[in-house]
């Protein structure tokens, strides 16, 4: 953040030029308002890139913290921004985040990024390079390379960061950590994470005919870094998740929520290998359909992590499309595993534990042990849990880079970056399946698909070079990450 005098001057200028000033809004010293009140000049000035859908929900949470002002709203689609404009009528409006950052750099302190996955990195990096603190929705990025670059940039530009997987700040994750730190389940060697997603189209072919671009949508700007392809009805505002050009599938949508507890408990780092099996649709005559533009309808991915400090290697299984692991033997026949459709199960050398999405409702197995086993609390709780995920970032940004508040954020990029890279390793395995299919390898038969060996520090597949094209994708002309 800027020096205090510079920040206050820029905020006064912004407020003076806005409609707030004409409404009789004044900068009032904190001592005049009284104890417990925050002067407008002491609030975090936030610009939102993506102001509809989840973006609208994010900025609503920032506003509810009582310590932020929503200064700018940016969205390529006029239809999506309507509610946010009504809620924040004094915020300046933009369609192109590059124009917004250029014009408003002096007036904002932080940026919230809640766009489709393929735009996360370029928007966040542009803000960080201006010294703006950033809150970026999950998954942090579309590609592994982008995640690494943002993680490094946070320290280069000395900004406060947080990814939007709010469950990382919940009490459930911390309870799992406490049990593990106390040795209740011994050394974890296997983890199963699963989800009922996708709930949007996947495993389908891209439409061959284009549709009229809706009024109010700047489609070329929405495409951003993605290849220039015709618009088709239904891709917006939600179903882009299933298309590799824009989204990261079921993994990208849910794994940052469901795998996050495993990373918090075990500090996993980078995987050393990845392999997968996928479900594809059958078409007439029982022929398996090949649709490389979208994710599969279901997948089972296995990531292996090297054991640390003499502990065993950890095998993490990801299952989506409704596939679920075998129920733990200690779980009663009528008891719910995870939260039903989603969850994680940890298998240790002395016992097992499980949780639902976001780490909610953690339980030891058998579940009767949950209330019987008492362990010391070793991990500090975040006030208001997952709701506090937003407020914690606002407060840390006000405190500044390098402060304890910033270092202790539950999903700052030092945490979110490696987690996102591991999530995207699963997609790397899926897309390697696509490559082999394209090359003519008949992988419908056992033994034809390989295990990818991953050199995490160097971001490289060491045994199947064709897969490395997905570590860092090529942007469309006119777009750059700027590193």
Protein Blocks (a to p, Z undefined) as FASTA:
>chain_A
ZZfklmmmmmmmmmmmmmklmnopacddfklnoghiacfklpccdddehjehjlmmmmmm
mmmnopaccfbdcdfblklmmmmmmmmmmbccdfblklmmmmmmmmpcbdcddddfklmm
mmmmmmmmnopacdddddfblbfklmmmmmmmmmmnopadddfbfklmpmklmmmmmmmm
nomnopafbdcdddfbdcbdehiacdfbdcdddehiafklmnmmmccddddehjacklmm
mpmklmnojmlmmmmmmmmmmmmmnonopafbdcddddddddehhiacddfkbccfbdcd
ddddddeehiacddddddehhiacdddfklcfkbcehjhjaccddddfkbccdddehhia
iacddfklmmmpccddfbdcdehilmlmmmmmmmmmmnoghiaklmmpckbfklmmmmmm
mmmmmmmmmmmmmmmmmnopackbghkaccddddfknopafklmklmmmmpccddehiae
hZZ
